[in-house]
Amino acid sequence: MPIGCLVLHGFTSCSDSVNRVPARLMHHGLPYRMPVLRGHGTQPEDLFGVTWHDWYADADAAFRDLRREVDHVIVIGLSMGGLVALHLAAAHQREVAAVVALAPAMRFFNRYAPYAAYAAPVKPMWGDPNRDMGVGWGDPELGRQHGNYRQFPISAFASLYRYAQVVERQLPRITAPALLLHSRVDQTIPGAASEAVYRQISSVDKQLLWFERSGHEMLRDIEASAVLDHVEHFVLRQVARVQNPALAIKE
């Protein structure tokens, strides 16, 4: 099989946040992996002691496992998963056919983000377990249905903040075709994050698409269908390019 996809979820999230992507891919017979990154999909306390090194190691292991089945990989990630996808694209230039980053966590709206490492020893957890999970969603009711953690260890977030800086230094190494998607009303990651990625990667084939009504969880919010359409079309274009460059689909 020439190509497969690696799909990566975000911080405090789980596979539910990205599982509509492989649902689309299966219609085209594309192999995929969708790992649950360390400390996720269980309870917030499981993020204690977890760092970005663990998230990257888990994603890299899934990448290598998929590579036993395919020649090239398209890496697709949301938020923190977008950072990991970009990191993989920089580290595995020859094997990564393309990269898709949805609201990559390269910048943060939270004004206390730069001080997280200092706060962690005195305030272990951040967030409110009783907060309304619909806040920040284009469709608040959709937000109340998801299973993201309502709180998380500040130490894990501090590692995520450092990871954004690590990945940013790797961006010029990325040459694979890239698709970036971001919502203008995202309340978690500012649009400047995707703009920074777009500006610094070395890809010749790159595109930044904006959405107007979605919250941060672009793959399951009010514009999810349109977001998935763009991701699916981009993936199929890259599959065609890899399989037969002369017949590659053009935008």
Summary of the structure (lengths in Angstrom):
residues: 251
radius of gyration: 17.1
end to end distance: 24.5
largest distance: 59.0
contacts: 904
relative contact order: 0.17
helix: 43%
strand: 16%
